[in-house]
Amino acid sequence: ERSGHWAAVDAAKAASFPTVTEAALAVKENAGTQAAFIWDSVARQFGLRVVELPELAASKADISVAVTATTERPTLALKFARYLAAPTRGGEVFAKHHYVPLPGDEWAEVPQLRVDCGGVNREAVEKTIREFQQREGCEIDVVYAGCGTLVGKMQTGEQGLPDIFMTCDASYLDMAQEKMGNPFGLDLKVSSTRIVMLVAKGNPLGIRSLADLAKRGLRVGTTDPKASTLGALSHELCRETGQFDAIQQNIAMMADTAHTLVQTMEAGRKLDVALVYEANIRHMKDRFATVPLQPKRALAVQNVAASKTTPYPRLSKRLMEQLTSQTSRRRFEQLGFNWEVTGR
């Protein structure tokens, strides 16, 4: 119709058929029907000659399979759907019938995904990942650590790339892309959390800004900047005060994770102040005080992306969709994260 030919074609039409197969059969067996508009796969099934028309080049349709929301056996249904879409299973059968298989996940009875996940996200994502694993009938090995550590291990190549990388801060996905030749696909923003200074209730030492961390005798706790997003951002912000040398002398602990800093603050006597994420201390606000940081960059944005070489791109995509779902949103927000997902 767009090409301006439809009126003439419609006028010359000899018959219409309820189904494509009936139209194909008419061309094959009825001398009065010389041609028909049908799917090329059906034409080839009937041994008909296919005439490729440039006007119809975009007239394609994908065959899809969907799992009903009300099914009582989602794991079995999803397994069957994966089988149909697998190139070496359903794909081969569809190809024999002259369909063009779409790229799909490798076939496995129980697919295995590896997820490298920044430690700050752990409490927010654990239940979502566990539920996804049970529903999909897959196994997910989640490695929680500081993003500096995770990217460092990716670079060594000892364990290879994860199927999915969920960051403490988007800068670490950028780092991985730059240093390793863009091994990950498009990312989805998930959440954000601010860096704050955690101090004793009432803030008895009067800590108001990062510059105050240079006060003589103050005991400061940070995470390791080489292993942790939080540590790297914290040290960078401290350098911007122009008093980093004095602040560095006051650093009494460089922990592996923010969780260790929080535990040390709760135990008392070893630290006066710790730089942590707001999401780390949601449960402590009745016992401690927080001092917000002014720089806009005192904000970590968490995002997630899948490896371009994962053998399970569709499964990975579904997990990413689950991590950015409304159910996931409630879990992140309950822990003090801000939700950054758009369009869902």
N, C-alpha and C positions, 0 to 999 in steps of 0.2 A: 504493500500500500504506500509506503514512504517513497518507493522508487517510481510511483505513478503507473504501475502495471496492473494493479489489482482489478480495476474495472474491466479490463479486457479479459483477464483470466477468469473472473467471475462470470462474465457473459458466455465464455466458451465452456464453462463447467458442465459436464454431462451427468454427474451424480455426486451425492454426498454420502458418507458412510459413518456409522456410529463410532467405529473404532479404527485405529491405524492399521491393525492387522487385516481387517476386512478390506480396507483400501488397497493394501499390498496384495492381497489374494486376488482382488479384481484385476489389477494390472497383470498379474502372473497368468490368470486363467481366462480372462474375458477379453476377447480381441477388440471389443468396442471401447475398452478403457486403456488408453495408451500411456498415460502418466498420472501420477498422483503426488500431492504434497504430503510426505510422510517422513518419519525419523530415518536417518541414514542407517542406523543399526537394524531397524526392522526391515528396510529394503534389502540389506545384505543377508539377513536371515532367510529371505525368500528368494535369494539369488538374483535379485533385480539389479540393473545397471543404475548407478547413482550419478546424477548430473549435478556437479557442484556449481551453484549459482552465487556470484559475489554478493548479490542482494540479500542472500540468506545466510551469509557467513556468520553473522552474530546470533542467529536463531539456534541457540543451544540451551539445554536444560540439564541441571544436575539431578541425579537420582539420590535421594537422601533417605536415611532411616532415623526415626525418632523414638525415644523411649517415653512412654506416657508417664505423666506426673503421678498417677494413681496406682501404678503397678506395685504389687506386693513382692515382686522379685526383680528389683532393679539391677542387682549384680549379674544375674543370669541374662537379663535383657541386654545390658551393656556389653557383656561378653559376646553375645550373638552379633550385636552391632559392630563390634571391633573385628569379628571374624569376617563379616560381609565386606568391610572396608579394607581389610589387610591385603596388600598387593599379591602375596603368595597364597592366599586362600580365596576369598570371594572375588578378588580382583582378577584372578586367572579364569574363573568361571564366567564372569561378565565379559572378559576379553574374547572368550570362545564364541560368545553370542554377539560379537561385533560391537560391543560397547567400548568406550575408551575409559579405562579405570583412572580414577583420580589418585594422586599420591595419598597414601594413608600410613598409619602406624604399622611397624613390624608386628607380625603375629607372635603372641606369647600367651600361654595359658594364664600366667600371672605376670603382667608387666612390672618392671622395677624402675622406679624413678629415683634419682638422687637430687636432693634440694639442698643447696648451700644457702643458709639463712643467717642474716645478721642477728646477733644475740638479743638486741633490743626488742625484736619481734616475737621472741619465743612464746611468751605467755599468751599473746594475742592470736597466734596462728596454730598452736598445738591442737586444739580441739577441731578446728576446721580441717586440718590435714588428716587427722585421725578419722573423721567422718567421711571425708572424700575417699580415703583408702578403703574403708569398709564398703562403701556403696559401689565403688568401681571394681573391687576385687583385685586391687593392685598392691604392691609393696612400695613404701616410700621411705628411703633412708635420708633423714634430715640431719645435716651437719650444722650445728649452731656454733658460731664463733664471731670474733670481731672481724669486720670486713677487710681490714688490712691483712689479717691472717688468711682469710678465705681467698682473696685475690692472689696473695703470695703463693699459696699452694696450687692455684690454677696455673700460675706461670711456670712452676717447676715441671708441670706435666706428669707428675708421679701418679696422680689419681685421675687425670683428665678433667674435662669440663663437666660441671653438673648439668643436669637436664634443665634445671631452673635455678636462677640466682635471685634471691630477695635481699635487698640491701638494707643497711642501717641508714645510709644516705646515698642519694643518687650519684654523687661524685665518684663513688667506687665502681658503679657500673660504667661510668664514663672512662674511668681509669682502665678497667678490664678491656673495654672496647679499643681504647687507644693502644695499649701495650700488646694486645694479642690479635690485632687485625679484625676487629668487629665480629667476634664469634657469637654474639647474642643478637636476637631479633628485636623488634620494637618492644619498648617497655610500657608498662602500665603504672601510673602513679597510684599509691595505695594510701599513705598516711603521712603525718609529720608530727614531730615533737620538738619542743624547745629545750635548749641547755639552760639549766638553772644552777645556782649555788645553794647547796643544802647546808643549813646551819642549825644550831641549837634553837629550841623554842624561845621566842623573844629576841633572838639575834643579839645576845649580850656583848659580843665583840664589835658590834656596829659595822658589819661588813655590808657596804652599799653598792660597790662596783668591783670590777676586776682589778682595778688599780689598788684596791684595799688589800688584795692578796699579797702585796709586797710588804705589808706591815711586819716589822721584826718579830720573830718568834712564833708567827702564825703557822699552824700545821695544816697543809693543804693536801688534798687527795685528788688525783686525776687517774684516768686510765692511760695505758701505754699508747702513745701516739703512733707507734709503728704497727701496732696490732689492731687498734680500735679506731673507728670513725669518731667516736666521742672524744677520745684522747687527742686525735689529730686536730679536730675543730677547736677543742679547748685550748690547746697549746698555741694554735694560730691566733686565736682571739687574745690570749695573754700577751703575745708578741706585739700586737697592735697597741697595747697600752704604753709601749716604750719602756716598760719596767720588767721585762721578762727575766733578766738576770737575777733581780731581787726576788721575783716570784719563784723562780726555779730553785733558789736556795731554800725556800719554804716548803717545797714539795716533799712531803714525808712518805707518800705512797704513790706508786704508779701501778695500779692493779691491772689484772688481765681483763676484767669485765666491770661494768657498772654495778653489777650485783654484789661483787666483793666490796666495793666502796660503800654501798648501802649497808651491808652487814657490819662493816667496820664502824660506821657512824652509829648504828644501833647498839653496838657493843660499848661504845663510849671510850673516852680517855686517849685515843690514839690520833684522832683528827678533829680539827675545829671547823673545817669546811670541805665539802667535796663537790666537784663539778659533775653533775649527772643529768640524765634526761628527765624531763618532767614525768614522762610515762613510767620511769623507774620507781617513783616515790609516791604514787597515788595513795597507797595504803599507809603512808607515814605522816600525812599532813596534820594530824591531830597531835603529833609528838615532836615535830620539827617545823622549822620555817624555811621558806625558799626566797631567794633573791633573784628576780628575773634579770637577764642580761639585755642590754639595750641594742647591741648590733643586730641588724636584720639577719646576718649570717649565722646567728646563734640558733639556727633552725635546721634540723635534719629532716630531709624528705625521703621516705622509704618508697622504693619502686621495685618492680619484679619483671624479669624477662626470661625467655626460654632460649636455650642453645639452638643455633641454626642446624646443628648436626645431631640433635636428639633423635633416636629412633622412634620416639613417641611424640611427635609434634601435636597431634590432636588431644592426646591425654594431657599433655603439658598445658595446652590452651585451656582445657576444661578446669584444670587445677587453678590456673591463673584467674579464670572467671569466678571460681568459688572464693578465692582470696580477696576478690574485689566485689563480692556480693553484699547484699544488705545484712545478711546474717553475720558476715565477717565484720561489717561496719560496726554493728552493735558491740562486738567483742573488743575491737580496737578502741572505741570511744569510752567503753567502761573502764579501760585502763589509762585513760587520759590522753590518748592520741587524738589528733585532728584528722578528719577524713578528707582525702585529697582526690578521690575518684570522681571523675566527671562523666556525664552521659549515661549513668546507669541508675 
